[in-house]
Amino acid sequence: MMLRKEYERILECLDNVLDKVEGEELKEIINDIANAFDNLYFDMEYEVEKRQDEIESLHDYIEEMRYSRRF
Protein backbone atom coordinates (compact mmCIF):
# COMPACT_ATOMS: atom_id res chain seq x y z
CA MET A 1 0.00 0.00 0.00
CA MET A 2 1.27 3.44 -0.92
CA LEU A 3 0.38 4.91 2.47
CA ARG A 4 2.53 2.36 4.29
CA LYS A 5 5.51 3.10 2.02
CA GLU A 6 5.30 6.84 2.63
CA TYR A 7 4.89 6.31 6.36
CA GLU A 8 8.04 4.17 6.46
CA ARG A 9 9.94 6.68 4.32
CA ILE A 10 9.03 9.56 6.64
CA LEU A 11 10.12 7.60 9.71
CA GLU A 12 13.38 6.68 7.98
CA CYS A 13 14.04 10.34 7.19
CA LEU A 14 13.31 11.32 10.79
CA ASP A 15 15.69 8.60 12.02
CA ASN A 16 18.41 9.95 9.73
CA VAL A 17 17.88 13.47 11.06
CA LEU A 18 17.89 12.16 14.62
CA ASP A 19 21.28 10.52 14.03
CA LYS A 20 22.80 13.78 12.77
CA VAL A 21 21.30 16.29 15.16
CA GLU A 22 22.72 17.34 18.51
CA GLY A 23 20.83 18.56 21.52
CA GLU A 24 18.27 16.73 23.58
CA GLU A 25 15.50 19.28 23.01
CA LEU A 26 15.74 18.93 19.25
CA LYS A 27 15.85 15.13 19.50
CA GLU A 28 12.71 15.26 21.63
CA ILE A 29 10.94 17.35 19.00
CA ILE A 30 11.92 14.88 16.27
CA ASN A 31 10.67 11.98 18.40
CA ASP A 32 7.39 13.85 18.95
CA ILE A 33 7.02 14.26 15.18
CA ALA A 34 7.70 10.54 14.65
CA ASN A 35 5.10 9.67 17.30
CA ALA A 36 2.58 11.96 15.65
CA PHE A 37 3.14 10.18 12.33
CA ASP A 38 2.70 6.84 14.09
CA ASN A 39 -0.61 7.96 15.52
CA LEU A 40 -1.76 9.39 12.21
CA TYR A 41 -0.85 6.25 10.30
CA PHE A 42 -2.55 3.88 12.73
CA ASP A 43 -5.67 6.08 12.91
CA MET A 44 -5.87 6.10 9.12
CA GLU A 45 -5.29 2.34 8.98
CA TYR A 46 -8.13 1.83 11.48
CA GLU A 47 -10.47 4.05 9.46
CA VAL A 48 -9.67 2.16 6.25
CA GLU A 49 -10.38 -1.18 7.93
CA LYS A 50 -13.62 0.19 9.37
CA ARG A 51 -14.75 1.41 5.94
CA GLN A 52 -13.84 -1.94 4.39
CA ASP A 53 -15.97 -3.71 7.00
CA GLU A 54 -18.87 -1.35 6.23
CA ILE A 55 -18.52 -2.04 2.51
CA GLU A 56 -18.44 -5.79 3.09
CA SER A 57 -21.57 -5.57 5.26
CA LEU A 58 -23.33 -3.55 2.60
CA HIS A 59 -22.27 -6.03 -0.06
CA ASP A 60 -23.61 -8.91 2.06
CA TYR A 61 -26.89 -7.06 2.54
CA ILE A 62 -27.23 -6.48 -1.21
CA GLU A 63 -26.53 -10.15 -1.91
CA GLU A 64 -29.18 -11.17 0.64
CA MET A 65 -31.70 -8.85 -1.01
CA ARG A 66 -30.92 -10.27 -4.44
CA TYR A 67 -31.24 -13.82 -3.16
CA SER A 68 -34.51 -13.16 -1.33
CA ARG A 69 -36.10 -11.64 -4.44
CA ARG A 70 -35.40 -14.76 -6.47
CA PHE A 71 -37.61 -16.88 -4.24
Phi and psi in radians as a Rosetta constraint file:
Dihedral C 1 N 2 CA 2 C 2 CIRCULARHARMONIC -1.083 0.35
Dihedral N 2 CA 2 C 2 N 3 CIRCULARHARMONIC -0.687 0.35
Dihedral C 2 N 3 CA 3 C 3 CIRCULARHARMONIC -1.043 0.35
Dihedral N 3 CA 3 C 3 N 4 CIRCULARHARMONIC -0.766 0.35
Dihedral C 3 N 4 CA 4 C 4 CIRCULARHARMONIC -1.089 0.35
Dihedral N 4 CA 4 C 4 N 5 CIRCULARHARMONIC -0.727 0.35
Dihedral C 4 N 5 CA 5 C 5 CIRCULARHARMONIC -1.073 0.35
Dihedral N 5 CA 5 C 5 N 6 CIRCULARHARMONIC -0.804 0.35
Dihedral C 5 N 6 CA 6 C 6 CIRCULARHARMONIC -1.149 0.35
Dihedral N 6 CA 6 C 6 N 7 CIRCULARHARMONIC -0.701 0.35
Dihedral C 6 N 7 CA 7 C 7 CIRCULARHARMONIC -1.022 0.35
Dihedral N 7 CA 7 C 7 N 8 CIRCULARHARMONIC -0.840 0.35
Dihedral C 7 N 8 CA 8 C 8 CIRCULARHARMONIC -1.135 0.35
Dihedral N 8 CA 8 C 8 N 9 CIRCULARHARMONIC -0.645 0.35
Dihedral C 8 N 9 CA 9 C 9 CIRCULARHARMONIC -1.150 0.35
Dihedral N 9 CA 9 C 9 N 10 CIRCULARHARMONIC -0.738 0.35
Dihedral C 9 N 10 CA 10 C 10 CIRCULARHARMONIC -1.091 0.35
Dihedral N 10 CA 10 C 10 N 11 CIRCULARHARMONIC -0.790 0.35
Dihedral C 10 N 11 CA 11 C 11 CIRCULARHARMONIC -1.125 0.35
Dihedral N 11 CA 11 C 11 N 12 CIRCULARHARMONIC -0.630 0.35
Dihedral C 11 N 12 CA 12 C 12 CIRCULARHARMONIC -1.121 0.35
Dihedral N 12 CA 12 C 12 N 13 CIRCULARHARMONIC -0.757 0.35
Dihedral C 12 N 13 CA 13 C 13 CIRCULARHARMONIC -1.077 0.35
Dihedral N 13 CA 13 C 13 N 14 CIRCULARHARMONIC -0.757 0.35
Dihedral C 13 N 14 CA 14 C 14 CIRCULARHARMONIC -1.120 0.35
Dihedral N 14 CA 14 C 14 N 15 CIRCULARHARMONIC -0.667 0.35
Dihedral C 14 N 15 CA 15 C 15 CIRCULARHARMONIC -1.090 0.35
Dihedral N 15 CA 15 C 15 N 16 CIRCULARHARMONIC -0.719 0.35
Dihedral C 15 N 16 CA 16 C 16 CIRCULARHARMONIC -1.103 0.35
Dihedral N 16 CA 16 C 16 N 17 CIRCULARHARMONIC -0.739 0.35
Dihedral C 16 N 17 CA 17 C 17 CIRCULARHARMONIC -1.129 0.35
Dihedral N 17 CA 17 C 17 N 18 CIRCULARHARMONIC -0.738 0.35
Dihedral C 17 N 18 CA 18 C 18 CIRCULARHARMONIC -1.045 0.35
Dihedral N 18 CA 18 C 18 N 19 CIRCULARHARMONIC -0.651 0.35
Dihedral C 18 N 19 CA 19 C 19 CIRCULARHARMONIC -1.174 0.35
Dihedral N 19 CA 19 C 19 N 20 CIRCULARHARMONIC -0.500 0.35
Dihedral C 19 N 20 CA 20 C 20 CIRCULARHARMONIC -1.708 0.35
Dihedral N 20 CA 20 C 20 N 21 CIRCULARHARMONIC -0.261 0.35
Dihedral C 20 N 21 CA 21 C 21 CIRCULARHARMONIC -1.594 0.35
Dihedral N 21 CA 21 C 21 N 22 CIRCULARHARMONIC 2.635 0.35
Dihedral C 21 N 22 CA 22 C 22 CIRCULARHARMONIC -2.036 0.35
Dihedral N 22 CA 22 C 22 N 23 CIRCULARHARMONIC 2.648 0.35
Dihedral C 22 N 23 CA 23 C 23 CIRCULARHARMONIC 1.814 0.35
Dihedral N 23 CA 23 C 23 N 24 CIRCULARHARMONIC 2.175 0.35
Dihedral C 23 N 24 CA 24 C 24 CIRCULARHARMONIC -1.138 0.35
Dihedral N 24 CA 24 C 24 N 25 CIRCULARHARMONIC -0.638 0.35
Dihedral C 24 N 25 CA 25 C 25 CIRCULARHARMONIC -1.104 0.35
Dihedral N 25 CA 25 C 25 N 26 CIRCULARHARMONIC -0.754 0.35
Dihedral C 25 N 26 CA 26 C 26 CIRCULARHARMONIC -1.169 0.35
Dihedral N 26 CA 26 C 26 N 27 CIRCULARHARMONIC -0.694 0.35
Dihedral C 26 N 27 CA 27 C 27 CIRCULARHARMONIC -1.098 0.35
Dihedral N 27 CA 27 C 27 N 28 CIRCULARHARMONIC -0.659 0.35
Dihedral C 27 N 28 CA 28 C 28 CIRCULARHARMONIC -1.103 0.35
Dihedral N 28 CA 28 C 28 N 29 CIRCULARHARMONIC -0.735 0.35
Dihedral C 28 N 29 CA 29 C 29 CIRCULARHARMONIC -1.093 0.35
Dihedral N 29 CA 29 C 29 N 30 CIRCULARHARMONIC -0.768 0.35
Dihedral C 29 N 30 CA 30 C 30 CIRCULARHARMONIC -1.110 0.35
Dihedral N 30 CA 30 C 30 N 31 CIRCULARHARMONIC -0.721 0.35
Dihedral C 30 N 31 CA 31 C 31 CIRCULARHARMONIC -1.102 0.35
Dihedral N 31 CA 31 C 31 N 32 CIRCULARHARMONIC -0.677 0.35
Dihedral C 31 N 32 CA 32 C 32 CIRCULARHARMONIC -1.087 0.35
Dihedral N 32 CA 32 C 32 N 33 CIRCULARHARMONIC -0.705 0.35
Dihedral C 32 N 33 CA 33 C 33 CIRCULARHARMONIC -1.118 0.35
Dihedral N 33 CA 33 C 33 N 34 CIRCULARHARMONIC -0.774 0.35
Dihedral C 33 N 34 CA 34 C 34 CIRCULARHARMONIC -1.068 0.35
Dihedral N 34 CA 34 C 34 N 35 CIRCULARHARMONIC -0.732 0.35
Dihedral C 34 N 35 CA 35 C 35 CIRCULARHARMONIC -1.125 0.35
Dihedral N 35 CA 35 C 35 N 36 CIRCULARHARMONIC -0.667 0.35
Dihedral C 35 N 36 CA 36 C 36 CIRCULARHARMONIC -1.111 0.35
Dihedral N 36 CA 36 C 36 N 37 CIRCULARHARMONIC -0.710 0.35
Dihedral C 36 N 37 CA 37 C 37 CIRCULARHARMONIC -1.150 0.35
Dihedral N 37 CA 37 C 37 N 38 CIRCULARHARMONIC -0.657 0.35
Dihedral C 37 N 38 CA 38 C 38 CIRCULARHARMONIC -1.012 0.35
Dihedral N 38 CA 38 C 38 N 39 CIRCULARHARMONIC -0.882 0.35
Dihedral C 38 N 39 CA 39 C 39 CIRCULARHARMONIC -1.064 0.35
Dihedral N 39 CA 39 C 39 N 40 CIRCULARHARMONIC -0.764 0.35
Dihedral C 39 N 40 CA 40 C 40 CIRCULARHARMONIC -1.080 0.35
Dihedral N 40 CA 40 C 40 N 41 CIRCULARHARMONIC -0.803 0.35
Dihedral C 40 N 41 CA 41 C 41 CIRCULARHARMONIC -1.079 0.35
Dihedral N 41 CA 41 C 41 N 42 CIRCULARHARMONIC -0.840 0.35
Dihedral C 41 N 42 CA 42 C 42 CIRCULARHARMONIC -1.210 0.35
Dihedral N 42 CA 42 C 42 N 43 CIRCULARHARMONIC -0.570 0.35
Dihedral C 42 N 43 CA 43 C 43 CIRCULARHARMONIC -1.127 0.35
Dihedral N 43 CA 43 C 43 N 44 CIRCULARHARMONIC -0.754 0.35
Dihedral C 43 N 44 CA 44 C 44 CIRCULARHARMONIC -1.161 0.35
Dihedral N 44 CA 44 C 44 N 45 CIRCULARHARMONIC -0.705 0.35
Dihedral C 44 N 45 CA 45 C 45 CIRCULARHARMONIC -1.070 0.35
Dihedral N 45 CA 45 C 45 N 46 CIRCULARHARMONIC -0.732 0.35
Dihedral C 45 N 46 CA 46 C 46 CIRCULARHARMONIC -1.091 0.35
Dihedral N 46 CA 46 C 46 N 47 CIRCULARHARMONIC -0.780 0.35
Dihedral C 46 N 47 CA 47 C 47 CIRCULARHARMONIC -1.102 0.35
Dihedral N 47 CA 47 C 47 N 48 CIRCULARHARMONIC -0.702 0.35
Dihedral C 47 N 48 CA 48 C 48 CIRCULARHARMONIC -1.099 0.35
Dihedral N 48 CA 48 C 48 N 49 CIRCULARHARMONIC -0.796 0.35
Dihedral C 48 N 49 CA 49 C 49 CIRCULARHARMONIC -1.089 0.35
Dihedral N 49 CA 49 C 49 N 50 CIRCULARHARMONIC -0.707 0.35
Dihedral C 49 N 50 CA 50 C 50 CIRCULARHARMONIC -1.090 0.35
Dihedral N 50 CA 50 C 50 N 51 CIRCULARHARMONIC -0.768 0.35
Dihedral C 50 N 51 CA 51 C 51 CIRCULARHARMONIC -1.143 0.35
Dihedral N 51 CA 51 C 51 N 52 CIRCULARHARMONIC -0.682 0.35
Dihedral C 51 N 52 CA 52 C 52 CIRCULARHARMONIC -1.102 0.35
Dihedral N 52 CA 52 C 52 N 53 CIRCULARHARMONIC -0.701 0.35
Dihedral C 52 N 53 CA 53 C 53 CIRCULARHARMONIC -1.102 0.35
Dihedral N 53 CA 53 C 53 N 54 CIRCULARHARMONIC -0.718 0.35
Dihedral C 53 N 54 CA 54 C 54 CIRCULARHARMONIC -1.115 0.35
Dihedral N 54 CA 54 C 54 N 55 CIRCULARHARMONIC -0.712 0.35
Dihedral C 54 N 55 CA 55 C 55 CIRCULARHARMONIC -1.139 0.35
Dihedral N 55 CA 55 C 55 N 56 CIRCULARHARMONIC -0.753 0.35
Dihedral C 55 N 56 CA 56 C 56 CIRCULARHARMONIC -1.088 0.35
Dihedral N 56 CA 56 C 56 N 57 CIRCULARHARMONIC -0.719 0.35
Dihedral C 56 N 57 CA 57 C 57 CIRCULARHARMONIC -1.103 0.35
Dihedral N 57 CA 57 C 57 N 58 CIRCULARHARMONIC -0.742 0.35
Dihedral C 57 N 58 CA 58 C 58 CIRCULARHARMONIC -1.128 0.35
Dihedral N 58 CA 58 C 58 N 59 CIRCULARHARMONIC -0.723 0.35
Dihedral C 58 N 59 CA 59 C 59 CIRCULARHARMONIC -1.071 0.35
Dihedral N 59 CA 59 C 59 N 60 CIRCULARHARMONIC -0.780 0.35
Dihedral C 59 N 60 CA 60 C 60 CIRCULARHARMONIC -1.058 0.35
Dihedral N 60 CA 60 C 60 N 61 CIRCULARHARMONIC -0.738 0.35
Dihedral C 60 N 61 CA 61 C 61 CIRCULARHARMONIC -1.084 0.35
Dihedral N 61 CA 61 C 61 N 62 CIRCULARHARMONIC -0.759 0.35
Dihedral C 61 N 62 CA 62 C 62 CIRCULARHARMONIC -1.105 0.35
Dihedral N 62 CA 62 C 62 N 63 CIRCULARHARMONIC -0.746 0.35
Dihedral C 62 N 63 CA 63 C 63 CIRCULARHARMONIC -1.094 0.35
Dihedral N 63 CA 63 C 63 N 64 CIRCULARHARMONIC -0.709 0.35
Dihedral C 63 N 64 CA 64 C 64 CIRCULARHARMONIC -1.088 0.35
Dihedral N 64 CA 64 C 64 N 65 CIRCULARHARMONIC -0.732 0.35
Dihedral C 64 N 65 CA 65 C 65 CIRCULARHARMONIC -1.130 0.35
Dihedral N 65 CA 65 C 65 N 66 CIRCULARHARMONIC -0.742 0.35
Dihedral C 65 N 66 CA 66 C 66 CIRCULARHARMONIC -1.080 0.35
Dihedral N 66 CA 66 C 66 N 67 CIRCULARHARMONIC -0.784 0.35
Dihedral C 66 N 67 CA 67 C 67 CIRCULARHARMONIC -1.131 0.35
Dihedral N 67 CA 67 C 67 N 68 CIRCULARHARMONIC -0.754 0.35
Dihedral C 67 N 68 CA 68 C 68 CIRCULARHARMONIC -1.184 0.35
Dihedral N 68 CA 68 C 68 N 69 CIRCULARHARMONIC -0.478 0.35
Dihedral C 68 N 69 CA 69 C 69 CIRCULARHARMONIC -1.344 0.35
Dihedral N 69 CA 69 C 69 N 70 CIRCULARHARMONIC -0.363 0.35
Dihedral C 69 N 70 CA 70 C 70 CIRCULARHARMONIC -1.269 0.35
Dihedral N 70 CA 70 C 70 N 71 CIRCULARHARMONIC -0.480 0.35
